[in-house]
Amino acid sequence: MNLISFIFVIAACLSARDGGDWGWWVFFAILASD
């Protein structure tokens, strides 16, 4: 896992906490980690 995907994972956690659409952040993290 690189730094970019790590940032996306943190964004997903923050979005999920706020009741946001965190699935997209996880999707981008998976793409970035390729």
Secondary structure, 3 states (H helix, E strand, C coil): CCHHHHHHHHHHHHHHHCCCCCHHHHHHHHHHCC
